Amino acid sequence: MKRNTLRPFPAVTLVMGESGGTRRINSVHQVSELLLQHWPVENGEEYVAAVRVCLEAMLGAVPPEAVREALIRAAREAGISVMQ
């Protein structure tokens, strides 16, 4: 089994919460941590898809860029602003 959660991709900056705090994300590991520990909504279709894509990337089945795109879709679903 191939596990590589540190694989980088072009950074995405998310504006989290009403305070406007930002988070710069550029690896599969950072996305998985954000989704599982700090995500405001855990029941959206795009959220579930992003978690699934993270797992697939950790196993080496999809490239890190797929995780980046899934994160962007999940953020839009959750009403989180995305700065690219």
Secondary structure, 3 states (H helix, E strand, C coil): CCCCCCCEEEEEEEEECCCCEEEEEEEHHHHHHHHHHHCCCCCCHHHHHHHHHHHHHHCCCCCHHHHHHHHHHHHHHHCCEEEC
